[in-house]
Amino acid sequence: MKAKIVAELEKLMKSYQSMGDKQRVMGYGRAISNIKSYAKPLTDYTQMDEIPFIGDGIKKKVKEFLEQGKMSTLEALKADPKLVILNDLENIWGVGPVAAQKLYQKGIRSVKDLESQ
């Protein structure tokens, strides 16, 4: 279960990275690292209190995942049109989050738009 939680948190971190939210990326990165190094299996969200540097927001997301099998924040981000475009642009070799943001600001919304430039 710990691996699934980490995978979902990594997806959230990637989404925040695509949006340029450096503070959340750092927070999620630290939390993910500490969850990975937690020696016990993660079966109850109350165990999150034993792990350092886990904020209330991440605790709530883990609780939701353990109870419902999903994180509503991640589901909402997956449906965000801007984030979908940024992720598509990042799938282009050599385009990372910063370059994708710049392309988006220039009005590029797809590979086809980029090719026509």
mmCIF file of the C-alpha atoms, coordinates in Angstrom:
data_MODEL
# 
_entry.id   MODEL 
# 
loop_
_atom_site.group_PDB 
_atom_site.id 
_atom_site.type_symbol 
_atom_site.label_atom_id 
_atom_site.label_alt_id 
_atom_site.label_comp_id 
_atom_site.label_asym_id 
_atom_site.label_entity_id 
_atom_site.label_seq_id 
_atom_site.pdbx_PDB_ins_code 
_atom_site.Cartn_x 
_atom_site.Cartn_y 
_atom_site.Cartn_z 
_atom_site.occupancy 
_atom_site.B_iso_or_equiv 
_atom_site.pdbx_formal_charge 
_atom_site.auth_seq_id 
_atom_site.auth_comp_id 
_atom_site.auth_asym_id 
_atom_site.auth_atom_id 
_atom_site.pdbx_PDB_model_num 
ATOM 1   C CA . MET A 1 1   ? 0.000   0.000  0.000   1.00 0.00 ? 1   MET A CA 1 
ATOM 2   C CA . LYS A 1 2   ? 2.896   2.329  0.753   1.00 0.00 ? 2   LYS A CA 1 
ATOM 3   C CA . ALA A 1 3   ? 4.097   2.100  -2.858  1.00 0.00 ? 3   ALA A CA 1 
ATOM 4   C CA . LYS A 1 4   ? 0.630   3.036  -4.153  1.00 0.00 ? 4   LYS A CA 1 
ATOM 5   C CA . ILE A 1 5   ? 0.445   6.024  -1.828  1.00 0.00 ? 5   ILE A CA 1 
ATOM 6   C CA . VAL A 1 6   ? 3.903   7.157  -2.915  1.00 0.00 ? 6   VAL A CA 1 
ATOM 7   C CA . ALA A 1 7   ? 2.944   6.764  -6.582  1.00 0.00 ? 7   ALA A CA 1 
ATOM 8   C CA . GLU A 1 8   ? -0.147  8.950  -6.127  1.00 0.00 ? 8   GLU A CA 1 
ATOM 9   C CA . LEU A 1 9   ? 1.811   11.579 -4.217  1.00 0.00 ? 9   LEU A CA 1 
ATOM 10  C CA . GLU A 1 10  ? 4.468   11.565 -6.961  1.00 0.00 ? 10  GLU A CA 1 
ATOM 11  C CA . LYS A 1 11  ? 1.737   12.229 -9.539  1.00 0.00 ? 11  LYS A CA 1 
ATOM 12  C CA . LEU A 1 12  ? 0.559   15.169 -7.448  1.00 0.00 ? 12  LEU A CA 1 
ATOM 13  C CA . MET A 1 13  ? 4.118   16.438 -7.130  1.00 0.00 ? 13  MET A CA 1 
ATOM 14  C CA . LYS A 1 14  ? 4.603   16.226 -10.899 1.00 0.00 ? 14  LYS A CA 1 
ATOM 15  C CA . SER A 1 15  ? 1.383   18.170 -11.439 1.00 0.00 ? 15  SER A CA 1 
ATOM 16  C CA . TYR A 1 16  ? 2.550   20.902 -9.085  1.00 0.00 ? 16  TYR A CA 1 
ATOM 17  C CA . GLN A 1 17  ? 5.937   20.906 -10.796 1.00 0.00 ? 17  GLN A CA 1 
ATOM 18  C CA . SER A 1 18  ? 4.223   21.428 -14.150 1.00 0.00 ? 18  SER A CA 1 
ATOM 19  C CA . MET A 1 19  ? 2.335   24.361 -12.671 1.00 0.00 ? 19  MET A CA 1 
ATOM 20  C CA . GLY A 1 20  ? 5.551   25.870 -11.313 1.00 0.00 ? 20  GLY A CA 1 
ATOM 21  C CA . ASP A 1 21  ? 4.579   25.532 -7.635  1.00 0.00 ? 21  ASP A CA 1 
ATOM 22  C CA . LYS A 1 22  ? 8.079   25.085 -6.195  1.00 0.00 ? 22  LYS A CA 1 
ATOM 23  C CA . GLN A 1 23  ? 7.012   25.142 -2.544  1.00 0.00 ? 23  GLN A CA 1 
ATOM 24  C CA . ARG A 1 24  ? 4.561   22.276 -2.936  1.00 0.00 ? 24  ARG A CA 1 
ATOM 25  C CA . VAL A 1 25  ? 7.072   20.325 -5.000  1.00 0.00 ? 25  VAL A CA 1 
ATOM 26  C CA . MET A 1 26  ? 9.617   20.623 -2.187  1.00 0.00 ? 26  MET A CA 1 
ATOM 27  C CA . GLY A 1 27  ? 7.042   19.663 0.435   1.00 0.00 ? 27  GLY A CA 1 
ATOM 28  C CA . TYR A 1 28  ? 5.821   16.663 -1.515  1.00 0.00 ? 28  TYR A CA 1 
ATOM 29  C CA . GLY A 1 29  ? 9.379   15.591 -2.292  1.00 0.00 ? 29  GLY A CA 1 
ATOM 30  C CA . ARG A 1 30  ? 10.325  15.641 1.378   1.00 0.00 ? 30  ARG A CA 1 
ATOM 31  C CA . ALA A 1 31  ? 7.136   13.843 2.401   1.00 0.00 ? 31  ALA A CA 1 
ATOM 32  C CA . ILE A 1 32  ? 7.570   11.168 -0.291  1.00 0.00 ? 32  ILE A CA 1 
ATOM 33  C CA . SER A 1 33  ? 11.155  10.548 0.777   1.00 0.00 ? 33  SER A CA 1 
ATOM 34  C CA . ASN A 1 34  ? 10.141  10.176 4.417   1.00 0.00 ? 34  ASN A CA 1 
ATOM 35  C CA . ILE A 1 35  ? 7.220   7.889  3.582   1.00 0.00 ? 35  ILE A CA 1 
ATOM 36  C CA . LYS A 1 36  ? 9.532   5.667  1.516   1.00 0.00 ? 36  LYS A CA 1 
ATOM 37  C CA . SER A 1 37  ? 11.967  5.386  4.415   1.00 0.00 ? 37  SER A CA 1 
ATOM 38  C CA . TYR A 1 38  ? 9.202   4.617  6.945   1.00 0.00 ? 38  TYR A CA 1 
ATOM 39  C CA . ALA A 1 39  ? 10.032  1.125  8.196   1.00 0.00 ? 39  ALA A CA 1 
ATOM 40  C CA . LYS A 1 40  ? 6.492   -0.169 8.763   1.00 0.00 ? 40  LYS A CA 1 
ATOM 41  C CA . PRO A 1 41  ? 3.770   -0.941 6.220   1.00 0.00 ? 41  PRO A CA 1 
ATOM 42  C CA . LEU A 1 42  ? 1.420   2.019  5.845   1.00 0.00 ? 42  LEU A CA 1 
ATOM 43  C CA . THR A 1 43  ? -2.092  0.771  6.541   1.00 0.00 ? 43  THR A CA 1 
ATOM 44  C CA . ASP A 1 44  ? -3.686  3.567  8.566   1.00 0.00 ? 44  ASP A CA 1 
ATOM 45  C CA . TYR A 1 45  ? -3.468  7.309  8.071   1.00 0.00 ? 45  TYR A CA 1 
ATOM 46  C CA . THR A 1 46  ? -2.802  7.838  11.788  1.00 0.00 ? 46  THR A CA 1 
ATOM 47  C CA . GLN A 1 47  ? 0.650   6.347  11.155  1.00 0.00 ? 47  GLN A CA 1 
ATOM 48  C CA . MET A 1 48  ? 1.425   9.543  9.257   1.00 0.00 ? 48  MET A CA 1 
ATOM 49  C CA . ASP A 1 49  ? 1.895   11.215 12.669  1.00 0.00 ? 49  ASP A CA 1 
ATOM 50  C CA . GLU A 1 50  ? 4.984   9.026  13.147  1.00 0.00 ? 50  GLU A CA 1 
ATOM 51  C CA . ILE A 1 51  ? 6.595   10.291 9.935   1.00 0.00 ? 51  ILE A CA 1 
ATOM 52  C CA . PRO A 1 52  ? 8.422   13.644 10.083  1.00 0.00 ? 52  PRO A CA 1 
ATOM 53  C CA . PHE A 1 53  ? 7.657   16.542 7.749   1.00 0.00 ? 53  PHE A CA 1 
ATOM 54  C CA . ILE A 1 54  ? 4.185   15.379 6.750   1.00 0.00 ? 54  ILE A CA 1 
ATOM 55  C CA . GLY A 1 55  ? 1.762   18.284 6.702   1.00 0.00 ? 55  GLY A CA 1 
ATOM 56  C CA . ASP A 1 56  ? -1.960  18.148 7.385   1.00 0.00 ? 56  ASP A CA 1 
ATOM 57  C CA . GLY A 1 57  ? -2.778  18.463 3.679   1.00 0.00 ? 57  GLY A CA 1 
ATOM 58  C CA . ILE A 1 58  ? -0.778  15.392 2.743   1.00 0.00 ? 58  ILE A CA 1 
ATOM 59  C CA . LYS A 1 59  ? -2.186  13.505 5.741   1.00 0.00 ? 59  LYS A CA 1 
ATOM 60  C CA . LYS A 1 60  ? -5.712  14.241 4.500   1.00 0.00 ? 60  LYS A CA 1 
ATOM 61  C CA . LYS A 1 61  ? -4.832  13.040 1.004   1.00 0.00 ? 61  LYS A CA 1 
ATOM 62  C CA . VAL A 1 62  ? -3.365  9.795  2.369   1.00 0.00 ? 62  VAL A CA 1 
ATOM 63  C CA . LYS A 1 63  ? -6.443  9.280  4.543   1.00 0.00 ? 63  LYS A CA 1 
ATOM 64  C CA . GLU A 1 64  ? -8.690  9.815  1.526   1.00 0.00 ? 64  GLU A CA 1 
ATOM 65  C CA . PHE A 1 65  ? -6.612  7.390  -0.541  1.00 0.00 ? 65  PHE A CA 1 
ATOM 66  C CA . LEU A 1 66  ? -6.689  4.707  2.153   1.00 0.00 ? 66  LEU A CA 1 
ATOM 67  C CA . GLU A 1 67  ? -10.451 5.082  2.611   1.00 0.00 ? 67  GLU A CA 1 
ATOM 68  C CA . GLN A 1 68  ? -11.570 5.666  -0.992  1.00 0.00 ? 68  GLN A CA 1 
ATOM 69  C CA . GLY A 1 69  ? -8.717  4.446  -3.171  1.00 0.00 ? 69  GLY A CA 1 
ATOM 70  C CA . LYS A 1 70  ? -8.182  7.846  -4.800  1.00 0.00 ? 70  LYS A CA 1 
ATOM 71  C CA . MET A 1 71  ? -7.173  11.426 -4.110  1.00 0.00 ? 71  MET A CA 1 
ATOM 72  C CA . SER A 1 72  ? -9.809  13.927 -5.246  1.00 0.00 ? 72  SER A CA 1 
ATOM 73  C CA . THR A 1 73  ? -7.161  16.642 -5.630  1.00 0.00 ? 73  THR A CA 1 
ATOM 74  C CA . LEU A 1 74  ? -5.292  14.501 -8.139  1.00 0.00 ? 74  LEU A CA 1 
ATOM 75  C CA . GLU A 1 75  ? -8.514  13.695 -9.988  1.00 0.00 ? 75  GLU A CA 1 
ATOM 76  C CA . ALA A 1 76  ? -9.323  17.407 -10.230 1.00 0.00 ? 76  ALA A CA 1 
ATOM 77  C CA . LEU A 1 77  ? -5.834  18.228 -11.472 1.00 0.00 ? 77  LEU A CA 1 
ATOM 78  C CA . LYS A 1 78  ? -6.044  15.511 -14.134 1.00 0.00 ? 78  LYS A CA 1 
ATOM 79  C CA . ALA A 1 79  ? -9.146  17.264 -15.482 1.00 0.00 ? 79  ALA A CA 1 
ATOM 80  C CA . ASP A 1 80  ? -7.557  20.747 -15.517 1.00 0.00 ? 80  ASP A CA 1 
ATOM 81  C CA . PRO A 1 81  ? -7.284  21.702 -19.222 1.00 0.00 ? 81  PRO A CA 1 
ATOM 82  C CA . LYS A 1 82  ? -4.133  23.783 -18.738 1.00 0.00 ? 82  LYS A CA 1 
ATOM 83  C CA . LEU A 1 83  ? -2.394  20.982 -16.866 1.00 0.00 ? 83  LEU A CA 1 
ATOM 84  C CA . VAL A 1 84  ? -3.369  18.458 -19.549 1.00 0.00 ? 84  VAL A CA 1 
ATOM 85  C CA . ILE A 1 85  ? -1.753  20.701 -22.180 1.00 0.00 ? 85  ILE A CA 1 
ATOM 86  C CA . LEU A 1 86  ? 1.358   21.234 -20.046 1.00 0.00 ? 86  LEU A CA 1 
ATOM 87  C CA . ASN A 1 87  ? 1.723   17.471 -19.543 1.00 0.00 ? 87  ASN A CA 1 
ATOM 88  C CA . ASP A 1 88  ? 1.348   16.881 -23.285 1.00 0.00 ? 88  ASP A CA 1 
ATOM 89  C CA . LEU A 1 89  ? 4.027   19.477 -24.008 1.00 0.00 ? 89  LEU A CA 1 
ATOM 90  C CA . GLU A 1 90  ? 6.327   17.922 -21.410 1.00 0.00 ? 90  GLU A CA 1 
ATOM 91  C CA . ASN A 1 91  ? 6.086   14.607 -23.251 1.00 0.00 ? 91  ASN A CA 1 
ATOM 92  C CA . ILE A 1 92  ? 8.076   16.209 -26.067 1.00 0.00 ? 92  ILE A CA 1 
ATOM 93  C CA . TRP A 1 93  ? 11.739  15.241 -25.775 1.00 0.00 ? 93  TRP A CA 1 
ATOM 94  C CA . GLY A 1 94  ? 13.715  18.097 -24.254 1.00 0.00 ? 94  GLY A CA 1 
ATOM 95  C CA . VAL A 1 95  ? 10.693  19.996 -22.926 1.00 0.00 ? 95  VAL A CA 1 
ATOM 96  C CA . GLY A 1 96  ? 10.463  20.179 -19.162 1.00 0.00 ? 96  GLY A CA 1 
ATOM 97  C CA . PRO A 1 97  ? 8.086   22.064 -16.877 1.00 0.00 ? 97  PRO A CA 1 
ATOM 98  C CA . VAL A 1 98  ? 9.719   25.469 -17.406 1.00 0.00 ? 98  VAL A CA 1 
ATOM 99  C CA . ALA A 1 99  ? 9.840   25.170 -21.192 1.00 0.00 ? 99  ALA A CA 1 
ATOM 100 C CA . ALA A 1 100 ? 6.257   23.881 -21.261 1.00 0.00 ? 100 ALA A CA 1 
ATOM 101 C CA . GLN A 1 101 ? 5.128   26.937 -19.266 1.00 0.00 ? 101 GLN A CA 1 
ATOM 102 C CA . LYS A 1 102 ? 6.917   29.249 -21.710 1.00 0.00 ? 102 LYS A CA 1 
ATOM 103 C CA . LEU A 1 103 ? 5.366   27.500 -24.701 1.00 0.00 ? 103 LEU A CA 1 
ATOM 104 C CA . TYR A 1 104 ? 1.940   27.718 -23.079 1.00 0.00 ? 104 TYR A CA 1 
ATOM 105 C CA . GLN A 1 105 ? 2.404   31.439 -22.472 1.00 0.00 ? 105 GLN A CA 1 
ATOM 106 C CA . LYS A 1 106 ? 3.247   31.855 -26.164 1.00 0.00 ? 106 LYS A CA 1 
ATOM 107 C CA . GLY A 1 107 ? -0.080  30.257 -27.104 1.00 0.00 ? 107 GLY A CA 1 
ATOM 108 C CA . ILE A 1 108 ? 1.252   26.795 -27.952 1.00 0.00 ? 108 ILE A CA 1 
ATOM 109 C CA . ARG A 1 109 ? -1.386  24.240 -27.023 1.00 0.00 ? 109 ARG A CA 1 
ATOM 110 C CA . SER A 1 110 ? -0.264  21.127 -28.892 1.00 0.00 ? 110 SER A CA 1 
ATOM 111 C CA . VAL A 1 111 ? 2.567   19.500 -30.808 1.00 0.00 ? 111 VAL A CA 1 
ATOM 112 C CA . LYS A 1 112 ? 0.819   20.601 -33.996 1.00 0.00 ? 112 LYS A CA 1 
ATOM 113 C CA . ASP A 1 113 ? 0.915   24.247 -32.800 1.00 0.00 ? 113 ASP A CA 1 
ATOM 114 C CA . LEU A 1 114 ? 4.611   23.847 -32.090 1.00 0.00 ? 114 LEU A CA 1 
ATOM 115 C CA . GLU A 1 115 ? 5.308   22.351 -35.501 1.00 0.00 ? 115 GLU A CA 1 
ATOM 116 C CA . SER A 1 116 ? 3.549   25.254 -37.232 1.00 0.00 ? 116 SER A CA 1 
ATOM 117 C CA . GLN A 1 117 ? 5.747   27.832 -35.499 1.00 0.00 ? 117 GLN A CA 1 
# 
